[in-house]
Amino acid sequence: MIIIILAAISMIAQDICEVLKDQSQARNQATLAGIFDSIMYLVLFFSLGVGYATFRGHSDTLKVAFLIFITAANFIGQYSGVKIGKRYIKETYEH
């Protein structure tokens, strides 16, 4: 069960980075977009590894728990990313 919680936390981090990357791109913040994209890519490997391990050899109950936790984490990550980005990522004005 601990591995599922870690997977959910990594999914939240991945989704937050994804939203912040998209907001950075939309607001002409290329450096920030690159940083968030790189972090998101690293976190993705952990999430995929846990998902693969969970579905390869565990019980059906653990598989269902994994899907529930990851689905909830996706919502939490997207929602949190929008709130964080709205507050901290500002438009870059070029003159």
C-alpha positions in Angstrom: 0.0 0.0 0.0 2.9 2.4 0.6 4.0 2.0 -3.0 0.6 3.1 -4.1 0.7 6.2 -1.9 4.2 7.0 -3.3 2.8 6.6 -6.8 -0.1 9.0 -6.1 2.3 11.6 -4.7 4.5 11.3 -7.8 1.4 11.6 -10.0 0.4 14.8 -8.1 3.9 16.2 -8.7 3.9 15.2 -12.3 0.5 16.8 -12.9 1.5 20.0 -11.1 4.7 20.2 -13.3 2.6 19.6 -16.4 0.2 22.4 -15.6 3.0 24.8 -14.6 4.8 23.9 -17.9 1.7 24.7 -19.9 1.1 27.9 -18.1 4.7 28.9 -18.5 4.6 28.3 -22.2 1.4 30.2 -22.6 2.9 33.2 -20.7 6.2 33.2 -22.7 8.3 31.9 -19.8 10.6 29.5 -21.8 13.1 28.8 -19.1 10.4 27.9 -16.6 8.6 25.7 -19.1 11.9 23.8 -19.7 12.5 23.3 -16.0 9.0 22.0 -15.4 9.1 19.8 -18.4 12.4 18.2 -17.2 11.1 17.6 -13.7 7.9 16.2 -15.1 9.9 13.8 -17.3 12.0 12.5 -14.3 8.9 12.0 -12.1 7.2 10.1 -15.0 9.7 7.3 -14.8 8.9 6.6 -11.2 5.2 6.7 -11.9 5.5 4.3 -14.8 7.7 1.9 -12.9 5.3 1.7 -10.0 2.3 1.2 -12.3 4.1 -1.5 -14.2 5.1 -3.3 -11.0 1.6 -3.0 -9.5 -0.1 -4.5 -12.5 2.4 -7.2 -13.1 2.2 -9.2 -10.0 -0.1 -8.0 -7.3 -3.7 -8.8 -6.3 -6.7 -7.4 -8.0 -7.6 -5.4 -4.9 -4.2 -3.6 -5.0 -4.7 -2.9 -8.7 -8.1 -1.3 -8.1 -6.6 0.7 -5.2 -3.9 1.9 -7.5 -6.4 3.1 -10.1 -8.4 4.9 -7.5 -5.4 6.6 -6.0 -4.0 7.6 -9.3 -7.3 9.0 -10.5 -7.7 11.1 -7.4 -4.0 12.2 -7.7 -4.6 13.3 -11.3 -7.5 15.6 -10.1 -5.5 16.9 -7.1 -2.4 17.6 -9.2 -4.3 19.4 -12.0 -6.3 21.5 -9.6 -3.3 22.4 -7.5 -1.2 23.2 -10.5 -3.7 25.6 -11.8 -3.9 27.3 -8.4 -0.1 27.5 -8.0 0.4 28.7 -11.6 -2.3 31.4 -11.3 -0.6 32.8 -8.3 3.1 32.6 -9.3 3.5 32.4 -13.1 3.2 35.8 -14.7 3.1 37.1 -18.2 6.4 38.1 -19.8 6.0 41.3 -21.8 8.4 41.9 -24.6 8.9 45.5 -25.7 
